């Protein structure tokens, strides 16, 4: 999965969290935010890997 796809999933999870908060489902919102945090870490790692690869190819 690309970093861009991960970011879209992060945004979806955050929107679900907001919906859950508005519906009074705070525990579900926490779960959505937890998933978003893990996806964020993965997206960041993928971006760093892409940067490294690009820098190694230009050296």
C-alpha atoms as a printed R data frame, in Angstrom:
   type eleno elety resid chain resno       x      y      z
1  ATOM     1    CA   UNK     A     1   0.000  0.000  0.000
2  ATOM     2    CA   UNK     A     2   1.343  3.433 -0.907
3  ATOM     3    CA   UNK     A     3   1.813  6.262  1.591
4  ATOM     4    CA   UNK     A     4  -0.989  8.139 -0.156
5  ATOM     5    CA   UNK     A     5  -3.377  5.210  0.320
6  ATOM     6    CA   UNK     A     6  -2.382  4.981  3.988
7  ATOM     7    CA   UNK     A     7  -3.068  8.700  4.453
8  ATOM     8    CA   UNK     A     8  -6.532  8.309  2.919
9  ATOM     9    CA   UNK     A     9  -7.224  5.482  5.372
10 ATOM    10    CA   UNK     A    10  -5.953  7.676  8.230
11 ATOM    11    CA   UNK     A    11  -8.361 10.408  7.219
12 ATOM    12    CA   UNK     A    12 -11.217  7.883  7.009
13 ATOM    13    CA   UNK     A    13 -10.402  6.622 10.511
14 ATOM    14    CA   UNK     A    14 -10.342 10.169 11.878
15 ATOM    15    CA   UNK     A    15 -13.678 10.990 10.266
16 ATOM    16    CA   UNK     A    16 -15.154  7.800 11.750
17 ATOM    17    CA   UNK     A    17 -13.785  8.864 15.140
18 ATOM    18    CA   UNK     A    18 -15.551 12.217 14.835
19 ATOM    19    CA   UNK     A    19 -18.786 10.506 13.842
20 ATOM    20    CA   UNK     A    20 -18.495  8.153 16.796
21 ATOM    21    CA   UNK     A    21 -17.857 11.037 19.188
22 ATOM    22    CA   UNK     A    22 -20.904 12.868 17.842
23 ATOM    23    CA   UNK     A    23 -22.974  9.713 18.388
24 ATOM    24    CA   UNK     A    24 -21.673  9.321 21.940
25 ATOM    25    CA   UNK     A    25 -19.497  6.295 21.112
26 ATOM    26    CA   UNK     A    26 -16.269  7.475 22.690
27 ATOM    27    CA   UNK     A    27 -14.786  4.000 23.026
28 ATOM    28    CA   UNK     A    28 -15.263  3.367 19.307
29 ATOM    29    CA   UNK     A    29 -13.697  6.768 18.597
30 ATOM    30    CA   UNK     A    30 -10.640  5.783 20.606
31 ATOM    31    CA   UNK     A    31 -10.352  2.594 18.553
32 ATOM    32    CA   UNK     A    32 -10.584  4.572 15.323
33 ATOM    33    CA   UNK     A    33  -7.889  6.973 16.523
34 ATOM    34    CA   UNK     A    34  -5.698  4.061 17.599
35 ATOM    35    CA   UNK     A    35  -5.919  2.593 14.090
36 ATOM    36    CA   UNK     A    36  -5.150  6.011 12.603
37 ATOM    37    CA   UNK     A    37  -1.994  6.285 14.732
38 ATOM    38    CA   UNK     A    38  -0.719  2.917 13.515
39 ATOM    39    CA   UNK     A    39  -1.463  3.810  9.913
40 ATOM    40    CA   UNK     A    40   0.297  7.145 10.400
41 ATOM    41    CA   UNK     A    41   3.444  5.402 11.600
42 ATOM    42    CA   UNK     A    42   3.304  3.068  8.605
43 ATOM    43    CA   UNK     A    43   2.795  5.947  6.151
44 ATOM    44    CA   UNK     A    44   5.728  7.826  7.672
45 ATOM    45    CA   UNK     A    45   7.966  4.752  7.380
46 ATOM    46    CA   UNK     A    46   6.965  4.245  3.758
47 ATOM    47    CA   UNK     A    47   7.747  7.869  2.948
48 ATOM    48    CA   UNK     A    48  11.158  7.660  4.615
49 ATOM    49    CA   UNK     A    49  11.892  4.496  2.627
50 ATOM    50    CA   UNK     A    50  10.942  6.274 -0.603
51 ATOM    51    CA   UNK     A    51  13.182  9.225  0.269
52 ATOM    52    CA   UNK     A    52  16.095  6.907  1.028
53 ATOM    53    CA   UNK     A    53  15.609  5.039 -2.232
54 ATOM    54    CA   UNK     A    54  15.455  8.280 -4.232
55 ATOM    55    CA   UNK     A    55  18.583  9.631 -2.542
56 ATOM    56    CA   UNK     A    56  20.484  6.377 -3.161
57 ATOM    57    CA   UNK     A    57  19.503  6.431 -6.825
58 ATOM    58    CA   UNK     A    58  20.758  9.982 -7.333
59 ATOM    59    CA   UNK     A    59  24.095  9.402 -5.600
